[in-house]
Amino acid sequence: MIFITAKFRVLPEHADQWPEITAAFTAATRAEPGCLWFEWSRNVADPAEYVLVEAFRDDDAGGAHVQSEHFREAQRTLPAHLAETPRIINVTIPQDDWSRLGEMAVPGRD
């Protein structure tokens, strides 16, 4: 799978509305057949920073995502709400879901 983590530093005046600003893009991406997950989190130490964790089944799914109309629309509209260019880590890994963190196993609850 293609595993991506991206950090978005949002302008402070738009930070509280970021989930609504990205709602259509998020919903459309999650509906893509090759999208495994697409999840936003807010940095508790910096409320103007959002972290996006996303994964796509393979290169074809990732390619379809960046060629989609909703991605192109996000390219046109989201930068106006950002304080800087987002930072990204993008890797291909040989798995298709999250692994268990054995060092913090919760006996009897998995």
C-alpha positions in Angstrom: 0.0 0.0 0.0 0.9 3.6 -0.3 1.1 5.2 3.2 1.0 9.0 3.4 1.3 11.3 6.3 1.0 15.0 5.6 1.1 18.1 8.0 -1.1 21.0 7.1 -0.4 24.3 8.9 -3.7 26.2 8.6 -4.0 29.9 9.0 -5.2 30.6 12.6 -8.4 32.2 11.5 -9.4 29.1 9.6 -8.1 26.4 12.0 -11.4 25.8 13.8 -13.2 25.5 10.5 -10.7 23.2 8.8 -12.8 20.0 9.2 -15.7 21.8 7.4 -13.4 23.3 4.8 -12.1 19.9 3.9 -15.3 17.9 4.4 -16.2 17.5 0.7 -12.7 16.5 -0.3 -12.5 14.1 2.6 -15.8 12.4 1.8 -15.0 12.1 -1.9 -11.5 10.7 -1.2 -12.9 8.1 1.3 -15.4 7.0 -1.3 -12.6 6.2 -3.8 -12.4 2.4 -4.3 -8.6 2.3 -3.7 -8.7 4.4 -0.5 -8.0 2.4 2.6 -8.2 5.3 5.0 -8.1 9.1 5.0 -8.1 10.5 8.6 -7.5 14.0 9.9 -6.2 14.7 13.4 -5.5 18.0 15.1 -2.1 18.6 16.8 -2.9 19.1 20.5 0.3 21.2 21.0 -0.4 23.4 17.9 -4.1 23.8 17.1 -3.3 25.4 13.8 -1.7 22.2 12.5 -3.6 19.2 11.2 -2.1 15.8 10.4 -3.6 13.7 7.6 -2.9 10.0 7.7 -4.0 8.3 4.4 -3.4 5.1 2.6 -4.2 3.8 -0.9 -4.3 0.2 -2.0 -1.5 0.5 -4.6 0.1 2.9 -7.2 -3.0 2.8 -9.4 -5.2 3.8 -6.6 -2.8 6.6 -5.6 -2.7 7.8 -9.2 -6.5 7.8 -9.5 -6.6 9.9 -6.3 -4.3 12.6 -7.6 -6.1 12.6 -11.0 -9.5 13.0 -9.5 -11.7 16.1 -9.9 -12.0 16.4 -6.1 -8.2 16.4 -5.7 -7.9 19.1 -8.4 -10.6 21.1 -6.6 -8.6 20.8 -3.4 -5.5 22.0 -5.2 -7.4 25.1 -6.3 -9.2 25.9 -3.0 -7.3 24.6 0.1 -4.1 26.7 -0.3 -6.0 29.9 0.5 -6.5 28.5 4.0 -2.9 27.4 4.6 0.0 29.3 6.2 2.6 27.3 4.3 3.0 24.4 1.8 2.0 21.1 3.5 4.8 18.7 4.4 4.5 15.0 3.5 6.0 11.6 4.0 5.0 9.1 1.2 6.1 5.5 1.3 5.1 2.2 -0.2 5.0 -0.6 2.3 4.2 -4.3 1.9 1.0 -4.5 4.0 -2.6 -3.6 3.6 -3.7 -2.6 7.1 -2.4 -1.4 10.5 -0.2 -3.8 12.5 -0.7 -4.4 16.2 1.8 -2.5 18.5 3.0 -5.6 20.4 4.9 -3.5 23.0 1.6 -2.2 24.3 -0.5 -5.3 23.9 -3.8 -5.2 25.7 -4.4 -8.8 26.9 -8.0 -10.0 26.5 -9.1 -7.0 24.5 -7.9 -7.8 20.9 
